[in-house]
Amino acid sequence: QVTFVQSGGGLVQPGGSLRLSCRASTIPNGDFEMGWYRQAPGQQRELVATITTSRQTNYADSVKGRFIISRDNSLSVNLLMNNLQPNDTALYYCNMQAGSRAFWGQGTQVTVSS
């Protein structure tokens, strides 16, 4: 079982920036990727960005050019969010995908409001 410690998030004005961090308790055998998903009230959970062990990245169209995903090491993943907008408001979840197994963090609230 993989657990996570998430940090960052909070309240920011439109146009501002926030940084999310996530550290996993362990890594699985074999290849895996880490990433961030978000869920706004009344909406389905959606992909934000993912990064593989070889640091290949994938972004949702809605965040391309504004968000940057990175890995400090095999256990940690970060999300730098720039030019935040009100529709970025959501609960952000750290994720690890190892084959068919998915592990989720507890979620971190990001609120963008003036």
Order of alpha helices (4+ residues) and beta strands (2+ residues): beta-beta-beta-beta-beta-beta-beta-beta-beta-beta-beta
